[in-house]
Amino acid sequence: MRNLFSKMIRDDEGATMVEYGVIVALIAAVCIAVVALIGTNINNAFNSVNSKL
């Protein structure tokens, strides 16, 4: 029992998966923010061109 408990304390495989999950979530948030910002600018450009036509 003691040996099993010490193995569980030293096991960091779950922590690594959580770190990867946090990194993926941050990358996704940045991508969404960039797409939202660029999408607004592109939409404004197309509306400007459309109104001039």
C-alpha positions as CSV (number, residue, x, y, z in Angstrom):
1,M,0.0,0.0,0.0
2,R,2.8,2.4,0.9
3,N,4.6,1.6,-2.4
4,L,1.5,2.3,-4.4
5,F,1.0,5.6,-2.7
6,S,4.6,6.7,-3.4
7,K,4.1,5.7,-7.0
8,M,1.0,7.9,-7.3
9,I,2.8,10.9,-5.8
10,R,5.7,10.5,-8.3
11,D,3.4,10.0,-11.3
12,D,3.2,13.3,-13.2
13,E,1.6,11.9,-16.4
14,G,-1.8,13.5,-15.5
15,A,-0.2,16.9,-14.8
16,T,1.4,16.8,-18.2
17,M,-2.0,16.2,-19.9
18,V,-3.4,19.1,-17.9
19,E,-0.6,21.4,-19.1
20,Y,-1.1,20.3,-22.7
21,G,-4.8,21.1,-22.3
22,V,-4.1,24.5,-20.9
23,I,-1.7,25.3,-23.8
24,V,-4.3,24.1,-26.4
25,A,-7.0,26.3,-24.7
26,L,-4.7,29.3,-24.8
27,I,-3.8,28.8,-28.5
28,A,-7.5,28.4,-29.3
29,A,-8.4,31.6,-27.5
30,V,-5.7,33.5,-29.3
31,C,-6.9,32.1,-32.7
32,I,-10.5,33.1,-31.9
33,A,-9.5,36.6,-30.9
34,V,-7.3,37.1,-34.1
35,V,-10.1,35.8,-36.4
36,A,-12.7,38.0,-34.7
37,L,-10.4,41.1,-35.1
38,I,-9.4,40.3,-38.7
39,G,-13.0,39.4,-39.6
40,T,-14.3,42.7,-38.4
41,N,-11.7,44.6,-40.4
42,I,-12.3,42.6,-43.6
43,N,-16.1,43.1,-43.2
44,N,-15.5,46.8,-42.9
45,A,-13.3,46.8,-46.0
46,F,-15.9,44.9,-48.1
47,N,-18.7,47.2,-46.9
48,S,-16.6,50.2,-47.9
49,V,-16.0,48.8,-51.4
50,N,-19.7,47.8,-51.7
51,S,-20.9,51.3,-50.8
52,K,-18.5,52.9,-53.4
53,L,-19.7,50.7,-56.1
